[in-house]
Amino acid sequence: MKSRIVTAYALLLSSLGATMAGAVEITVLSTQATEPAYRELVLQFENATGHTVKTTFTGTLDAKKRIAVGEPFDLLIMSSPDIDAFSTLGTLVRGSRIDLAKSGVGVGVKAGAPKPDISTTEAFKQTLLAAKSIGYSTGPSGVYVMDLFARLGVTDQVKPKLKQTPTGVFVGSIVASGEVEIGIQQVSEMSHFAGVDYVGPLPAEIQKMTIFSSGIAAKGQQPDAAKALVKFLTAPNAAEAFKKRGMEPG
């Protein structure tokens, strides 16, 4: 099965002119929500094309700092609003945005700990109020849950027990270590984190889906190879890699 997938991808990429003879290094700057699926697919891409892909995975705030100081890259992967913003600024090629996958927000607890009830909005609210400590991120999910706390009317009650991870640090790490009782982050980042038992996604009525997209750097050195990589990541055969990490392709 795996060999058939690689062969299919090789045929796809050969149509874009990606050959072993023209192999290059593609530099990618990416936030972390798509990382597990991306790593799996990039290995296949490298095997199929001979290209090498050098990827820096980091948090949203750090990625923006790197871009601000002019760190070079060929392809950027971030939330779609950020991709759109950098396209408007001219950092990315206008019209180059391609959506890779969507992720909702989920909850996790330390492995072996009782799983709280988050089946309804009211149950989630009561879980927040009962929790001794709550972890959240600096990324899109963190921005969203702070707004959600306000909408639920619990900001004042939960504020003393909030712990925000630094940019680039998974919330799962402080859940697994026991630093916080519950953690909230993108489903793709929380659902398979070692040492964490995934509780589930937020209830549908308060769920927030974030689209993660790619954009071609306006000053990138390998735009054609970067486009080939995006084509690979969005091919039909790539969908399963995202699905098994709790994401919706496209």
C-alpha positions as CSV (number, residue, x, y, z in Angstrom):
1,M,0.0,0.0,0.0
2,K,2.8,2.4,1.0
3,S,4.7,1.7,-2.2
4,R,1.6,2.5,-4.3
5,I,1.1,5.8,-2.5
6,V,4.7,6.8,-3.1
7,T,4.4,5.8,-6.7
8,A,1.3,7.8,-7.1
9,Y,3.0,10.8,-5.6
10,A,6.0,10.3,-7.8
11,L,3.8,10.5,-10.8
12,L,2.1,13.5,-9.5
13,L,5.3,15.4,-8.9
14,S,6.9,14.3,-12.2
15,S,4.0,16.2,-13.8
16,L,5.3,19.3,-12.0
17,G,8.9,18.8,-13.2
18,A,10.2,17.5,-9.8
19,T,12.9,15.1,-10.7
20,M,15.9,13.6,-8.9
21,A,18.2,15.4,-11.2
22,G,16.8,18.8,-10.2
23,A,16.7,18.1,-6.5
24,V,16.9,21.2,-4.2
25,E,16.5,22.1,-0.6
26,I,13.1,23.6,0.4
27,T,13.0,25.8,3.5
28,V,9.7,25.8,5.4
29,L,8.7,27.8,8.4
30,S,5.6,26.3,10.1
31,T,3.5,26.5,13.2
32,Q,2.9,23.2,15.0
33,A,-0.7,22.1,14.5
34,T,0.0,20.3,11.2
35,E,3.4,18.9,12.3
36,P,2.6,15.2,12.9
37,A,0.8,14.7,9.5
38,Y,3.3,17.0,7.8
39,R,6.3,15.0,9.0
40,E,4.8,11.8,7.7
41,L,4.0,13.3,4.3
42,V,7.3,15.1,3.9
43,L,9.3,11.9,4.2
44,Q,7.2,10.5,1.3
45,F,7.8,13.7,-0.7
46,E,11.5,13.5,-0.2
47,N,11.6,9.8,-1.2
48,A,9.5,10.5,-4.3
49,T,11.4,13.6,-5.6
50,G,14.9,13.7,-4.2
51,H,14.2,17.1,-2.8
52,T,15.1,17.8,0.8
53,V,12.9,19.8,3.1
54,K,14.3,21.8,6.0
55,T,11.5,22.7,8.3
56,T,11.4,24.9,11.4
57,F,8.5,24.2,13.6
58,T,7.7,26.8,16.2
59,G,4.8,28.7,17.8
60,T,2.8,31.5,16.1
61,L,4.5,34.3,18.0
62,D,8.0,33.1,17.4
63,A,7.2,32.5,13.7
64,K,6.1,36.1,13.4
65,K,9.3,37.3,15.1
66,R,11.4,35.2,12.7
67,I,9.5,36.7,9.7
68,A,9.9,40.2,11.1
69,V,13.7,40.0,11.3
70,G,13.9,38.6,7.7
71,E,14.5,34.9,8.3
72,P,14.5,33.3,4.8
73,F,12.1,30.6,3.9
74,D,10.4,29.2,0.8
75,L,7.1,28.2,2.3
76,L,5.1,29.4,5.3
77,I,2.5,27.2,7.1
78,M,0.2,29.0,9.6
79,S,-3.4,29.8,10.3
80,S,-5.2,31.2,7.3
81,P,-5.7,34.7,8.8
82,D,-2.0,35.0,9.3
83,I,-1.3,33.7,5.7
84,D,-3.7,36.3,4.4
85,A,-2.1,39.1,6.5
86,F,1.4,38.2,5.2
87,S,0.1,38.1,1.7
88,T,-1.3,41.6,2.1
89,L,2.1,42.8,3.4
90,G,3.9,41.3,0.4
91,T,5.8,38.7,2.5
92,L,4.0,36.0,0.6
93,V,3.0,35.8,-3.1
94,R,-0.5,37.1,-3.4
95,G,-2.9,34.4,-4.4
96,S,-0.6,31.6,-3.2
97,R,-2.6,30.6,-0.2
98,I,-3.6,26.9,-0.2
99,D,-5.6,25.5,2.7
100,L,-4.0,22.3,4.1
101,A,-6.3,21.2,6.9
102,K,-8.7,22.3,9.7
103,S,-8.5,21.6,13.4
104,G,-10.9,22.1,16.2
105,V,-10.1,22.8,19.8
106,G,-9.8,19.9,22.3
107,V,-9.2,19.1,25.9
108,G,-6.8,16.7,27.5
109,V,-5.8,15.5,31.0
110,K,-2.8,13.7,32.4
111,A,-2.7,10.0,31.4
112,G,-4.7,8.0,34.0
113,A,-6.5,11.0,35.5
114,P,-10.3,11.0,35.6
115,K,-11.8,12.5,32.4
116,P,-14.0,15.5,33.1
117,D,-17.4,16.0,31.5
118,I,-17.2,18.4,28.5
119,S,-20.2,17.0,26.6
120,T,-22.2,20.2,26.7
121,T,-21.4,23.9,27.0
122,E,-22.7,23.9,30.6
123,A,-20.7,20.8,31.5
124,F,-17.6,22.4,30.0
125,K,-18.2,25.5,32.0
126,Q,-18.5,23.5,35.2
127,T,-15.4,21.6,34.4
128,L,-13.5,24.9,34.0
129,L,-14.8,26.2,37.4
130,A,-13.9,22.9,39.1
131,A,-10.4,22.5,37.7
132,K,-7.5,23.4,39.9
133,S,-5.4,24.6,36.9
134,I,-5.9,25.1,33.2
135,G,-3.3,25.1,30.5
136,Y,-3.6,27.0,27.2
137,S,-1.4,28.2,24.3
138,T,-0.2,31.4,22.7
139,G,-1.5,30.2,19.4
140,P,-5.0,30.5,17.7
141,S,-6.6,28.1,20.2
142,G,-5.3,30.2,23.1
143,V,-6.6,33.4,21.7
144,Y,-10.0,31.7,21.1
145,V,-10.4,30.2,24.6
146,M,-9.7,33.5,26.3
147,D,-12.6,35.0,24.3
148,L,-14.7,31.9,25.1
149,F,-14.0,32.3,28.9
150,A,-15.4,35.8,28.6
151,R,-18.5,34.6,26.7
152,L,-19.1,31.9,29.3
153,G,-18.8,34.5,32.1
154,V,-15.9,32.7,33.9
155,T,-12.9,34.9,33.1
156,D,-12.6,36.2,36.7
157,Q,-13.0,32.7,38.2
158,V,-10.5,30.9,36.0
159,K,-7.8,33.7,35.6
160,P,-5.9,32.8,38.8
161,K,-5.5,29.2,37.7
162,L,-4.5,29.7,34.1
163,K,-1.0,28.7,32.8
164,Q,0.0,29.7,29.3
165,T,2.7,27.8,27.6
166,P,5.5,29.9,25.9
167,T,5.4,30.1,22.1
168,G,6.4,26.8,20.6
169,V,5.7,24.7,23.7
170,F,2.8,22.2,23.5
171,V,0.1,22.5,26.1
172,G,0.3,18.7,26.3
173,S,3.7,19.0,27.9
174,I,2.4,20.7,31.0
175,V,-0.6,18.4,31.1
176,A,1.6,15.3,30.9
177,S,3.9,16.6,33.6
178,G,1.0,17.4,36.0
179,E,1.7,21.1,36.0
180,V,-2.0,21.7,35.0
181,E,-5.1,19.5,35.6
182,I,-6.6,20.1,32.2
183,G,-5.2,21.5,28.9
184,I,-6.9,23.1,26.0
185,Q,-5.3,23.3,22.5
186,Q,-5.8,22.3,18.9
187,V,-7.2,18.7,18.6
188,S,-4.3,17.8,16.3
189,E,-1.8,18.8,19.0
190,M,-3.6,17.4,22.1
191,S,-5.2,14.2,20.9
192,H,-2.0,12.1,20.4
193,F,0.3,13.8,22.9
194,A,2.4,11.3,24.9
195,G,1.4,11.2,28.6
196,V,-2.0,12.8,27.9
197,D,-5.4,11.2,27.8
198,Y,-7.5,13.0,25.2
199,V,-11.0,13.9,26.6
200,G,-12.5,15.2,23.3
201,P,-13.3,18.3,21.3
202,L,-15.3,21.2,22.6
203,P,-19.1,21.0,22.2
204,A,-20.2,21.9,18.7
205,E,-21.9,25.1,19.7
206,I,-18.7,26.5,21.2
207,Q,-16.2,24.9,18.8
208,K,-13.8,26.9,16.8
209,M,-12.3,25.4,13.6
210,T,-9.0,26.9,12.5
211,I,-7.8,26.5,9.0
212,F,-4.1,26.0,8.5
213,S,-2.8,27.1,5.2
214,S,0.4,27.5,3.2
215,G,1.8,30.5,1.3
216,I,4.8,30.9,-1.1
217,A,7.4,33.3,0.1
218,A,7.8,36.4,-2.1
219,K,11.6,36.2,-1.8
220,G,11.9,32.5,-1.6
221,Q,14.7,30.7,-3.5
222,Q,12.7,27.6,-4.5
223,P,9.2,28.6,-5.4
224,D,8.6,25.8,-7.9
225,A,9.7,23.1,-5.5
226,A,7.7,24.7,-2.7
227,K,4.6,24.6,-5.0
228,A,5.3,20.9,-5.6
229,L,5.5,20.3,-1.9
230,V,2.1,22.0,-1.4
231,K,0.6,19.9,-4.3
232,F,1.9,16.8,-2.5
233,L,0.4,17.8,0.9
234,T,-3.0,18.5,-0.6
235,A,-3.2,15.5,-2.9
236,P,-6.1,13.0,-2.2
237,N,-3.7,10.4,-0.9
238,A,-2.5,12.9,1.8
239,A,-5.9,13.2,3.4
240,E,-5.6,10.2,5.7
241,A,-2.4,11.5,7.3
242,F,-4.4,14.6,8.5
243,K,-7.5,12.6,9.4
244,K,-5.8,10.3,11.8
245,R,-4.5,13.3,13.7
246,G,-8.0,14.7,14.2
247,M,-7.8,17.2,11.3
248,E,-10.1,17.7,8.3
249,P,-8.1,17.9,5.1
250,G,-8.5,21.1,2.9
